[in-house]
Amino acid sequence: MTTANTPDAHDLEKELLEFLEERTGTAWDAETDLFDVGGLSSLFAMQVVVHLEKTYAVAIRGADLRLDNFRTVRRMAELVDRLRVPAAGVRHG
């Protein structure tokens, strides 16, 4: 169930796009490869990780810190959505 504190994937993408636009001064598409076009540096990517952890109450560790999880806003939203699901829980559509 989605509440005001747990946005669905679409709302999460929208919030992430707004965050990135505020920080970079550029409007992005959810599928743009941010590293490829120079929208994210490795330092800024770490700031994004901290933002995701604080804003969405998730812990991004180990294998989840791989670059591919942060290439696009869509992938970041998918990562957060996956991490919000309890480890023992099963999520249905």
Backbone hydrogen bonds in HBPLUS format (Angstrom, degrees):
<---DONOR---> <-ACCEPTOR-->    atom                        ^
c    i                          cat <-CA-CA->   ^        H-A-AA   ^      H-
h    n   atom  resd res      DA  || num        DHA   H-A  angle D-A-AA Bond
n    s   type  num  typ     dist DA aas  dist angle  dist       angle   num
A0006-THR N   A0003-THR O   3.06 MM   3  5.10 147.5  2.17 101.4 111.2     1
A0012-LEU N   A0008-ASP O   2.84 MM   4  6.01 156.1  1.89 158.8 167.0     2
A0013-GLU N   A0009-ALA O   2.95 MM   4  6.16 157.8  2.00 146.7 151.7     3
A0014-LYS N   A0010-HIS O   3.03 MM   4  6.32 160.1  2.07 147.3 152.8     4
A0015-GLU N   A0011-ASP O   2.89 MM   4  6.15 160.3  1.93 150.7 155.3     5
A0016-LEU N   A0012-LEU O   2.92 MM   4  6.16 159.1  1.97 151.2 157.0     6
A0017-LEU N   A0013-GLU O   2.85 MM   4  6.07 157.8  1.89 153.6 159.9     7
A0018-GLU N   A0014-LYS O   3.00 MM   4  6.25 154.6  2.06 147.2 153.9     8
A0019-PHE N   A0015-GLU O   2.94 MM   4  6.19 158.0  1.99 147.3 153.4     9
A0020-LEU N   A0016-LEU O   2.93 MM   4  6.17 167.8  1.94 153.7 156.1    10
A0021-GLU N   A0017-LEU O   2.91 MM   4  6.06 156.6  1.96 145.6 152.6    11
A0022-GLU N   A0018-GLU O   2.92 MM   4  6.10 159.6  1.96 150.9 156.0    12
A0023-ARG N   A0019-PHE O   3.10 MM   4  6.35 154.2  2.17 147.4 154.3    13
A0024-THR N   A0020-LEU O   2.81 MM   4  5.89 149.1  1.90 151.0 159.4    14
A0025-GLY N   A0021-GLU O   2.77 MM   4  5.08 146.9  1.88 138.2 144.1    15
A0032-THR N   A0029-ASP O   3.17 MM   3  5.35 166.8  2.19 112.0 116.1    16
A0074-ARG N   A0030-ALA O   2.98 MM  44  5.18 160.0  2.02 147.3 141.0    17
A0037-VAL N   A0033-ASP O   3.18 MM   4  6.49 150.6  2.27 154.8 162.2    18
A0034-LEU N   A0071-ARG O   2.65 MM  37  5.43 154.9  1.71 172.9 163.8    19
A0039-GLY N   A0034-LEU O   2.66 MM   5  4.66 131.4  1.89 152.9 160.3    20
A0040-LEU N   A0034-LEU O   3.12 MM   6  5.49 139.2  2.29 124.2 120.7    21
A0038-GLY N   A0035-PHE O   3.29 MM   3  5.15 159.7  2.33  99.8 105.7    22
A0045-ALA N   A0041-SER O   2.85 MM   4  5.98 149.3  1.94 147.8 157.1    23
A0046-MET N   A0042-SER O   3.22 MM   4  6.48 144.4  2.35 138.8 146.1    24
A0046-MET N   A0043-LEU O   3.15 MM   3  5.31 124.9  2.47  97.3 110.3    25
A0047-GLN N   A0043-LEU O   3.26 MM   4  6.70 145.0  2.39 140.1 149.6    26
A0047-GLN N   A0044-PHE O   3.05 MM   3  4.95 119.1  2.43  92.3 107.9    27
A0048-VAL N   A0044-PHE O   2.92 MM   4  6.28 146.0  2.04 146.4 156.3    28
A0049-VAL N   A0045-ALA O   2.92 MM   4  6.27 151.7  2.00 145.3 152.9    29
A0050-VAL N   A0046-MET O   3.08 MM   4  6.36 162.1  2.11 146.7 150.0    30
A0051-HIS N   A0047-GLN O   2.96 MM   4  6.19 157.6  2.01 143.8 150.5    31
A0052-LEU N   A0048-VAL O   2.84 MM   4  6.11 163.7  1.87 157.3 160.8    32
A0053-GLU N   A0049-VAL O   2.93 MM   4  6.18 164.1  1.96 155.3 159.5    33
A0054-LYS N   A0050-VAL O   2.95 MM   4  6.11 167.8  1.97 154.8 157.9    34
A0055-THR N   A0051-HIS O   2.83 MM   4  5.78 167.4  1.85 155.0 159.4    35
A0056-TYR N   A0052-LEU O   2.98 MM   4  5.67 161.2  2.02 141.8 147.5    36
A0057-ALA N   A0053-GLU O   2.99 MM   4  5.20 113.8  2.44 129.3 137.3    37
A0064-ASP N   A0061-ARG O   2.93 MM   3  5.51 140.1  2.10 150.7 145.0    38
A0065-LEU N   A0062-GLY O   3.00 MM   3  5.76 164.4  2.03 122.5 127.5    39
A0066-ARG N   A0063-ALA O   3.31 MM   3  5.84 155.9  2.37 118.0 118.4    40
A0069-ASN N   A0066-ARG O   3.02 MM   3  5.89 152.6  2.10 124.9 131.4    41
A0070-PHE N   A0067-LEU O   2.87 MM   3  5.48 163.2  1.90 122.6 128.3    42
A0076-MET N   A0072-THR O   3.08 MM   4  6.41 155.0  2.14 146.0 153.1    43
A0077-ALA N   A0073-VAL O   2.88 MM   4  6.11 160.8  1.91 154.8 159.7    44
A0078-GLU N   A0074-ARG O   2.92 MM   4  6.17 155.1  1.99 147.6 154.7    45
A0079-LEU N   A0075-ARG O   2.92 MM   4  6.11 153.8  1.99 144.9 151.9    46
A0080-VAL N   A0076-MET O   2.96 MM   4  6.25 168.4  1.97 155.9 157.7    47
A0081-ASP N   A0077-ALA O   2.88 MM   4  6.01 163.0  1.91 148.7 154.1    48
A0082-ARG N   A0078-GLU O   2.89 MM   4  6.05 156.0  1.95 145.6 152.0    49
A0083-LEU N   A0079-LEU O   2.89 MM   4  6.14 158.5  1.94 153.4 159.6    50
A0084-ARG N   A0080-VAL O   2.95 MM   4  6.10 135.0  2.16 146.9 158.2    51
A0085-VAL N   A0082-ARG O   3.29 MM   3  5.59 152.0  2.37 104.4 112.1    52
A0089-GLY N   A0086-PRO O   2.91 MM   3  5.07 145.0  2.03 106.1 117.4    53
